[in-house]
């Protein structure tokens, strides 16, 4: 059985991952506010933190008319998933004892 344990190193790395996502998202919003004609290229760095899950979403879902309303929440959900995986890789997972 695999158990999740408290990992200070994992928590620090996962927190740093989320902090980087917050900074990149803030830079994107700042770029969009100062230049409303922004093509969205400033969101590329934030988008990279949602990979590989963002590329696994079906195109029919992304092209749905309601997707624009939930895309931001979905992106932050994918960032949270990646930060959880960073936490697990950095020491949060350990094999259980029988």
QUIQUIRA-V801926 format. One line per field, one symbol per residue. ss: DSSP state (H for helix, E for strand, - for the rest). burial: + if it has 9 or more other C-alpha atoms within 8 Angstrom, else -. A space follows every 10 residues. Layout:
BEGIN
ss=???
burial=???
END
This chain:
BEGIN
ss=-EEE---HHH HHHHHHHHHH HHHHHHHHHH HHHH------ HHHHHHHH-- --HHHH--HH HH----HHHH HHHHHHHHHH HHHHHHHHHH HHEEE---
burial=------+-++ +-+++-++-- +--++-++-- ++-----+-- -++--++-++ +--+------ ------+--- ----++-+++ -+++-+++++ ++++----
END
